[in-house]
Amino acid sequence: MKNLLARAALFMHDEDGVTAIEYGLLAGLIALLIIGGVTTLGTNLSAIFNNLADSI
């Protein structure tokens, strides 16, 4: 029984899993920001090149 309580106490204080989840969430947020930025940039560049092509 002591062994089980000791393991439970270690599990409650273990932060490795929490850190991995935090890094995963941060990486996902960064990926979403990059995708959004690239999509917006692509749309704007497309409009610029279309205007350029129309003026030629």
Secondary structure, DSSP 8 states (H G I E B T S, - for coil): -HHHHHHHHHHHH--HHHHHHHHHHHHHHHHHHHHHHHHHHHHHHHHHHHHHHHH-
